[in-house]
Amino acid sequence: MRDEERQLWRVGGVSCVMVSCCSGAELQVRHDSKDRQDDFDIVLRELYPTKSDLYERSNELRQEYETR
């Protein structure tokens, strides 16, 4: 089975992505790579048993990045 990936938000060069499959969901915060165009570095990776928990955490992180 193939994982599903969806960008939840983007603030400047930072994006939050949900990677989900049948076993749960992974939240990733990615920074655009300065060295490689169209590439990124994963700076945060968290696993959640449900998508609703992941969405709640994603919203918290977006607020943090918007106030920086």
Gaussian input, Z-matrix of N, CA and C with variables (Angstrom, degrees):
# hf/3-21g

backbone

0 1
 N
 C     1     B1
 C     2     B2     1     A1
 N     3     B3     2     A2     1     D1
 C     4     B4     3     A3     2     D2
 C     5     B5     4     A4     3     D3
 N     6     B6     5     A5     4     D4
 C     7     B7     6     A6     5     D5
 C     8     B8     7     A7     6     D6
 N     9     B9     8     A8     7     D7
 C    10    B10     9     A9     8     D8
 C    11    B11    10    A10     9     D9
 N    12    B12    11    A11    10    D10
 C    13    B13    12    A12    11    D11
 C    14    B14    13    A13    12    D12
 N    15    B15    14    A14    13    D13
 C    16    B16    15    A15    14    D14
 C    17    B17    16    A16    15    D15
 N    18    B18    17    A17    16    D16
 C    19    B19    18    A18    17    D17
 C    20    B20    19    A19    18    D18
 N    21    B21    20    A20    19    D19
 C    22    B22    21    A21    20    D20
 C    23    B23    22    A22    21    D21
 N    24    B24    23    A23    22    D22
 C    25    B25    24    A24    23    D23
 C    26    B26    25    A25    24    D24
 N    27    B27    26    A26    25    D25
 C    28    B28    27    A27    26    D26
 C    29    B29    28    A28    27    D27
 N    30    B30    29    A29    28    D28
 C    31    B31    30    A30    29    D29
 C    32    B32    31    A31    30    D30
 N    33    B33    32    A32    31    D31
 C    34    B34    33    A33    32    D32
 C    35    B35    34    A34    33    D33
 N    36    B36    35    A35    34    D34
 C    37    B37    36    A36    35    D35
 C    38    B38    37    A37    36    D36
 N    39    B39    38    A38    37    D37
 C    40    B40    39    A39    38    D38
 C    41    B41    40    A40    39    D39
 N    42    B42    41    A41    40    D40
 C    43    B43    42    A42    41    D41
 C    44    B44    43    A43    42    D42
 N    45    B45    44    A44    43    D43
 C    46    B46    45    A45    44    D44
 C    47    B47    46    A46    45    D45
 N    48    B48    47    A47    46    D46
 C    49    B49    48    A48    47    D47
 C    50    B50    49    A49    48    D48
 N    51    B51    50    A50    49    D49
 C    52    B52    51    A51    50    D50
 C    53    B53    52    A52    51    D51
 N    54    B54    53    A53    52    D52
 C    55    B55    54    A54    53    D53
 C    56    B56    55    A55    54    D54
 N    57    B57    56    A56    55    D55
 C    58    B58    57    A57    56    D56
 C    59    B59    58    A58    57    D57
 N    60    B60    59    A59    58    D58
 C    61    B61    60    A60    59    D59
 C    62    B62    61    A61    60    D60
 N    63    B63    62    A62    61    D61
 C    64    B64    63    A63    62    D62
 C    65    B65    64    A64    63    D63
 N    66    B66    65    A65    64    D64
 C    67    B67    66    A66    65    D65
 C    68    B68    67    A67    66    D66
 N    69    B69    68    A68    67    D67
 C    70    B70    69    A69    68    D68
 C    71    B71    70    A70    69    D69
 N    72    B72    71    A71    70    D70
 C    73    B73    72    A72    71    D71
 C    74    B74    73    A73    72    D72
 N    75    B75    74    A74    73    D73
 C    76    B76    75    A75    74    D74
 C    77    B77    76    A76    75    D75
 N    78    B78    77    A77    76    D76
 C    79    B79    78    A78    77    D77
 C    80    B80    79    A79    78    D78
 N    81    B81    80    A80    79    D79
 C    82    B82    81    A81    80    D80
 C    83    B83    82    A82    81    D81
 N    84    B84    83    A83    82    D82
 C    85    B85    84    A84    83    D83
 C    86    B86    85    A85    84    D84
 N    87    B87    86    A86    85    D85
 C    88    B88    87    A87    86    D86
 C    89    B89    88    A88    87    D87
 N    90    B90    89    A89    88    D88
 C    91    B91    90    A90    89    D89
 C    92    B92    91    A91    90    D90
 N    93    B93    92    A92    91    D91
 C    94    B94    93    A93    92    D92
 C    95    B95    94    A94    93    D93
 N    96    B96    95    A95    94    D94
 C    97    B97    96    A96    95    D95
 C    98    B98    97    A97    96    D96
 N    99    B99    98    A98    97    D97
 C   100   B100    99    A99    98    D98
 C   101   B101   100   A100    99    D99
 N   102   B102   101   A101   100   D100
 C   103   B103   102   A102   101   D101
 C   104   B104   103   A103   102   D102
 N   105   B105   104   A104   103   D103
 C   106   B106   105   A105   104   D104
 C   107   B107   106   A106   105   D105
 N   108   B108   107   A107   106   D106
 C   109   B109   108   A108   107   D107
 C   110   B110   109   A109   108   D108
 N   111   B111   110   A110   109   D109
 C   112   B112   111   A111   110   D110
 C   113   B113   112   A112   111   D111
 N   114   B114   113   A113   112   D112
 C   115   B115   114   A114   113   D113
 C   116   B116   115   A115   114   D114
 N   117   B117   116   A116   115   D115
 C   118   B118   117   A117   116   D116
 C   119   B119   118   A118   117   D117
 N   120   B120   119   A119   118   D118
 C   121   B121   120   A120   119   D119
 C   122   B122   121   A121   120   D120
 N   123   B123   122   A122   121   D121
 C   124   B124   123   A123   122   D122
 C   125   B125   124   A124   123   D123
 N   126   B126   125   A125   124   D124
 C   127   B127   126   A126   125   D125
 C   128   B128   127   A127   126   D126
 N   129   B129   128   A128   127   D127
 C   130   B130   129   A129   128   D128
 C   131   B131   130   A130   129   D129
 N   132   B132   131   A131   130   D130
 C   133   B133   132   A132   131   D131
 C   134   B134   133   A133   132   D132
 N   135   B135   134   A134   133   D133
 C   136   B136   135   A135   134   D134
 C   137   B137   136   A136   135   D135
 N   138   B138   137   A137   136   D136
 C   139   B139   138   A138   137   D137
 C   140   B140   139   A139   138   D138
 N   141   B141   140   A140   139   D139
 C   142   B142   141   A141   140   D140
 C   143   B143   142   A142   141   D141
 N   144   B144   143   A143   142   D142
 C   145   B145   144   A144   143   D143
 C   146   B146   145   A145   144   D144
 N   147   B147   146   A146   145   D145
 C   148   B148   147   A147   146   D146
 C   149   B149   148   A148   147   D147
 N   150   B150   149   A149   148   D148
 C   151   B151   150   A150   149   D149
 C   152   B152   151   A151   150   D150
 N   153   B153   152   A152   151   D151
 C   154   B154   153   A153   152   D152
 C   155   B155   154   A154   153   D153
 N   156   B156   155   A155   154   D154
 C   157   B157   156   A156   155   D155
 C   158   B158   157   A157   156   D156
 N   159   B159   158   A158   157   D157
 C   160   B160   159   A159   158   D158
 C   161   B161   160   A160   159   D159
 N   162   B162   161   A161   160   D160
 C   163   B163   162   A162   161   D161
 C   164   B164   163   A163   162   D162
 N   165   B165   164   A164   163   D163
 C   166   B166   165   A165   164   D164
 C   167   B167   166   A166   165   D165
 N   168   B168   167   A167   166   D166
 C   169   B169   168   A168   167   D167
 C   170   B170   169   A169   168   D168
 N   171   B171   170   A170   169   D169
 C   172   B172   171   A171   170   D170
 C   173   B173   172   A172   171   D171
 N   174   B174   173   A173   172   D172
 C   175   B175   174   A174   173   D173
 C   176   B176   175   A175   174   D174
 N   177   B177   176   A176   175   D175
 C   178   B178   177   A177   176   D176
 C   179   B179   178   A178   177   D177
 N   180   B180   179   A179   178   D178
 C   181   B181   180   A180   179   D179
 C   182   B182   181   A181   180   D180
 N   183   B183   182   A182   181   D181
 C   184   B184   183   A183   182   D182
 C   185   B185   184   A184   183   D183
 N   186   B186   185   A185   184   D184
 C   187   B187   186   A186   185   D185
 C   188   B188   187   A187   186   D186
 N   189   B189   188   A188   187   D187
 C   190   B190   189   A189   188   D188
 C   191   B191   190   A190   189   D189
 N   192   B192   191   A191   190   D190
 C   193   B193   192   A192   191   D191
 C   194   B194   193   A193   192   D192
 N   195   B195   194   A194   193   D193
 C   196   B196   195   A195   194   D194
 C   197   B197   196   A196   195   D195
 N   198   B198   197   A197   196   D196
 C   199   B199   198   A198   197   D197
 C   200   B200   199   A199   198   D198
 N   201   B201   200   A200   199   D199
 C   202   B202   201   A201   200   D200
 C   203   B203   202   A202   201   D201

   B1=1.4442
   B2=1.5276
   B3=1.3102
   B4=1.4601
   B5=1.5222
   B6=1.3289
   B7=1.4620
   B8=1.5250
   B9=1.3170
   B10=1.4556
   B11=1.5168
   B12=1.3218
   B13=1.4618
   B14=1.5218
   B15=1.3567
   B16=1.4588
   B17=1.5170
   B18=1.3310
   B19=1.4668
   B20=1.5204
   B21=1.3385
   B22=1.4599
   B23=1.5178
   B24=1.3417
   B25=1.4583
   B26=1.5216
   B27=1.3449
   B28=1.4596
   B29=1.5162
   B30=1.3343
   B31=1.4668
   B32=1.5151
   B33=1.3273
   B34=1.4653
   B35=1.5170
   B36=1.3209
   B37=1.4577
   B38=1.5171
   B39=1.3462
   B40=1.4652
   B41=1.5200
   B42=1.3267
   B43=1.4638
   B44=1.5222
   B45=1.3295
   B46=1.4570
   B47=1.5211
   B48=1.3219
   B49=1.4619
   B50=1.5189
   B51=1.3405
   B52=1.4526
   B53=1.5221
   B54=1.3218
   B55=1.4644
   B56=1.5187
   B57=1.3318
   B58=1.4608
   B59=1.5211
   B60=1.3191
   B61=1.4539
   B62=1.5280
   B63=1.2768
   B64=1.4697
   B65=1.5232
   B66=1.3239
   B67=1.4656
   B68=1.5276
   B69=1.3263
   B70=1.4560
   B71=1.5054
   B72=1.3266
   B73=1.4571
   B74=1.5246
   B75=1.3220
   B76=1.4633
   B77=1.5150
   B78=1.3346
   B79=1.4535
   B80=1.5200
   B81=1.3176
   B82=1.4606
   B83=1.5211
   B84=1.3258
   B85=1.4648
   B86=1.5147
   B87=1.3387
   B88=1.4620
   B89=1.5205
   B90=1.3139
   B91=1.4637
   B92=1.5178
   B93=1.3212
   B94=1.4615
   B95=1.5211
   B96=1.3201
   B97=1.4561
   B98=1.5191
   B99=1.3241
   B100=1.4606
   B101=1.5189
   B102=1.3239
   B103=1.4603
   B104=1.5218
   B105=1.3213
   B106=1.4661
   B107=1.5180
   B108=1.2955
   B109=1.4567
   B110=1.5255
   B111=1.3097
   B112=1.4736
   B113=1.5202
   B114=1.3336
   B115=1.4627
   B116=1.5250
   B117=1.3189
   B118=1.4552
   B119=1.5196
   B120=1.3316
   B121=1.4575
   B122=1.5239
   B123=1.3190
   B124=1.4656
   B125=1.5173
   B126=1.3439
   B127=1.4588
   B128=1.5255
   B129=1.3301
   B130=1.4563
   B131=1.5208
   B132=1.3196
   B133=1.4585
   B134=1.5281
   B135=1.3424
   B136=1.4610
   B137=1.5280
   B138=1.3281
   B139=1.4561
   B140=1.5260
   B141=1.3354
   B142=1.4609
   B143=1.5215
   B144=1.3382
   B145=1.4662
   B146=1.5307
   B147=1.3465
   B148=1.4700
   B149=1.5239
   B150=1.3152
   B151=1.4619
   B152=1.5234
   B153=1.3268
   B154=1.4688
   B155=1.5328
   B156=1.3302
   B157=1.4712
   B158=1.5273
   B159=1.3139
   B160=1.4624
   B161=1.5287
   B162=1.3412
   B163=1.4655
   B164=1.5257
   B165=1.3223
   B166=1.4606
   B167=1.5299
   B168=1.3202
   B169=1.4734
   B170=1.5210
   B171=1.3157
   B172=1.4574
   B173=1.5245
   B174=1.3170
   B175=1.4639
   B176=1.5214
   B177=1.3364
   B178=1.4638
   B179=1.5327
   B180=1.3215
   B181=1.4630
   B182=1.5282
   B183=1.3259
   B184=1.4703
   B185=1.5234
   B186=1.3220
   B187=1.4626
   B188=1.5241
   B189=1.3326
   B190=1.4704
   B191=1.5229
   B192=1.3241
   B193=1.4674
   B194=1.5222
   B195=1.3173
   B196=1.4664
   B197=1.5318
   B198=1.3170
   B199=1.4715
   B200=1.5291
   B201=1.3169
   B202=1.4707
   B203=1.5045
   A1=109.69
   A2=117.07
   A3=123.09
   A4=110.77
   A5=116.76
   A6=121.68
   A7=110.13
   A8=115.52
   A9=122.84
   A10=108.52
   A11=117.58
   A12=121.96
   A13=109.28
   A14=116.20
   A15=119.95
   A16=110.11
   A17=115.74
   A18=120.24
   A19=108.38
   A20=116.01
   A21=121.39
   A22=112.19
   A23=116.96
   A24=121.25
   A25=109.99
   A26=114.11
   A27=121.66
   A28=108.01
   A29=115.80
   A30=123.12
   A31=105.71
   A32=116.63
   A33=120.84
   A34=110.34
   A35=116.57
   A36=121.59
   A37=113.89
   A38=116.70
   A39=121.45
   A40=108.86
   A41=116.13
   A42=119.93
   A43=109.65
   A44=114.68
   A45=121.87
   A46=106.87
   A47=115.76
   A48=121.51
   A49=108.88
   A50=114.92
   A51=121.33
   A52=108.10
   A53=115.63
   A54=122.13
   A55=105.40
   A56=116.58
   A57=118.49
   A58=111.12
   A59=113.63
   A60=121.79
   A61=107.06
   A62=117.49
   A63=120.49
   A64=113.27
   A65=118.66
   A66=120.75
   A67=114.03
   A68=119.49
   A69=121.68
   A70=111.05
   A71=116.09
   A72=120.59
   A73=109.88
   A74=114.71
   A75=121.69
   A76=108.55
   A77=115.99
   A78=122.37
   A79=107.52
   A80=116.76
   A81=121.50
   A82=109.25
   A83=116.12
   A84=121.18
   A85=105.23
   A86=114.41
   A87=120.83
   A88=110.47
   A89=115.71
   A90=122.01
   A91=107.55
   A92=115.96
   A93=119.52
   A94=109.00
   A95=116.21
   A96=120.98
   A97=109.77
   A98=116.31
   A99=120.56
   A100=111.00
   A101=116.44
   A102=121.15
   A103=113.32
   A104=116.41
   A105=120.27
   A106=110.22
   A107=117.52
   A108=121.61
   A109=108.85
   A110=117.48
   A111=124.08
   A112=112.61
   A113=117.00
   A114=121.47
   A115=108.02
   A116=117.10
   A117=121.47
   A118=110.39
   A119=114.52
   A120=123.01
   A121=107.17
   A122=117.64
   A123=121.64
   A124=107.84
   A125=116.66
   A126=121.05
   A127=112.27
   A128=117.21
   A129=121.15
   A130=108.23
   A131=115.39
   A132=121.13
   A133=107.45
   A134=116.28
   A135=121.22
   A136=109.00
   A137=116.91
   A138=122.29
   A139=110.27
   A140=116.14
   A141=122.04
   A142=110.15
   A143=117.28
   A144=119.85
   A145=112.93
   A146=116.85
   A147=119.96
   A148=110.54
   A149=115.69
   A150=120.61
   A151=111.44
   A152=117.63
   A153=119.25
   A154=111.03
   A155=117.67
   A156=120.23
   A157=111.18
   A158=115.91
   A159=120.94
   A160=110.58
   A161=118.45
   A162=121.44
   A163=111.43
   A164=116.79
   A165=120.52
   A166=110.52
   A167=117.20
   A168=121.56
   A169=110.81
   A170=117.03
   A171=121.51
   A172=111.24
   A173=116.90
   A174=120.73
   A175=111.78
   A176=117.16
   A177=120.73
   A178=110.65
   A179=115.49
   A180=119.76
   A181=111.65
   A182=117.34
   A183=120.16
   A184=110.39
   A185=116.95
   A186=120.13
   A187=110.89
   A188=117.20
   A189=120.85
   A190=111.50
   A191=117.40
   A192=120.63
   A193=111.84
   A194=118.77
   A195=120.64
   A196=111.97
   A197=117.40
   A198=119.94
   A199=112.72
   A200=117.73
   A201=120.57
   A202=111.60
   D1=137.57
   D2=-177.29
   D3=-90.60
   D4=138.07
   D5=177.91
   D6=-71.79
   D7=149.78
   D8=176.18
   D9=-102.32
   D10=135.90
   D11=-179.78
   D12=-125.35
   D13=132.46
   D14=-179.05
   D15=-143.70
   D16=130.33
   D17=176.55
   D18=-77.16
   D19=129.26
   D20=-178.92
   D21=-93.82
   D22=-37.63
   D23=176.96
   D24=-160.91
   D25=164.68
   D26=176.14
   D27=-142.37
   D28=132.37
   D29=174.74
   D30=-129.13
   D31=108.46
   D32=-177.36
   D33=58.80
   D34=-124.78
   D35=-179.16
   D36=-93.54
   D37=16.62
   D38=-179.20
   D39=-117.09
   D40=134.96
   D41=176.64
   D42=-130.68
   D43=154.96
   D44=176.41
   D45=-116.89
   D46=128.03
   D47=-173.64
   D48=-126.88
   D49=141.10
   D50=172.88
   D51=-105.25
   D52=127.60
   D53=173.93
   D54=-114.39
   D55=116.21
   D56=-175.79
   D57=-124.50
   D58=152.62
   D59=174.26
   D60=-150.58
   D61=-171.17
   D62=-175.60
   D63=-66.37
   D64=-21.67
   D65=-175.99
   D66=-92.60
   D67=-1.53
   D68=-179.73
   D69=144.83
   D70=-157.46
   D71=-176.85
   D72=-140.08
   D73=143.75
   D74=178.28
   D75=-115.71
   D76=131.91
   D77=175.06
   D78=-98.91
   D79=132.68
   D80=176.38
   D81=-127.42
   D82=133.35
   D83=169.02
   D84=-104.43
   D85=125.87
   D86=-174.96
   D87=-121.06
   D88=137.00
   D89=172.75
   D90=-104.67
   D91=135.18
   D92=175.53
   D93=-58.90
   D94=138.31
   D95=-179.87
   D96=-75.51
   D97=134.53
   D98=177.30
   D99=-81.61
   D100=-21.28
   D101=-176.47
   D102=-90.48
   D103=-29.41
   D104=-174.25
   D105=-128.25
   D106=124.33
   D107=178.51
   D108=-70.36
   D109=144.36
   D110=-179.21
   D111=60.77
   D112=32.04
   D113=177.55
   D114=-134.71
   D115=169.14
   D116=-176.20
   D117=-149.14
   D118=163.28
   D119=173.14
   D120=-116.16
   D121=131.19
   D122=176.21
   D123=-83.06
   D124=119.99
   D125=-177.83
   D126=-106.39
   D127=-14.00
   D128=177.34
   D129=-149.62
   D130=134.75
   D131=178.10
   D132=-138.96
   D133=121.68
   D134=179.80
   D135=-133.31
   D136=142.23
   D137=179.84
   D138=-104.68
   D139=140.20
   D140=-179.82
   D141=-133.50
   D142=142.08
   D143=179.45
   D144=-73.48
   D145=-24.93
   D146=-179.78
   D147=-131.39
   D148=153.66
   D149=178.20
   D150=-68.76
   D151=-32.42
   D152=-179.12
   D153=-63.44
   D154=-39.43
   D155=175.72
   D156=-63.85
   D157=-40.33
   D158=179.38
   D159=-64.15
   D160=-43.48
   D161=179.18
   D162=-61.56
   D163=-40.10
   D164=178.71
   D165=-61.98
   D166=-46.22
   D167=178.74
   D168=-64.87
   D169=-39.08
   D170=178.53
   D171=-59.53
   D172=-43.12
   D173=178.88
   D174=-64.15
   D175=-38.12
   D176=176.48
   D177=-62.37
   D178=-45.11
   D179=-179.52
   D180=-65.16
   D181=-39.78
   D182=179.07
   D183=-60.04
   D184=-43.20
   D185=178.78
   D186=-61.52
   D187=-40.07
   D188=177.70
   D189=-62.32
   D190=-45.71
   D191=-177.91
   D192=-72.02
   D193=-29.60
   D194=178.98
   D195=-72.20
   D196=-24.78
   D197=-179.27
   D198=-92.04
   D199=-2.92
   D200=179.47
   D201=-77.39

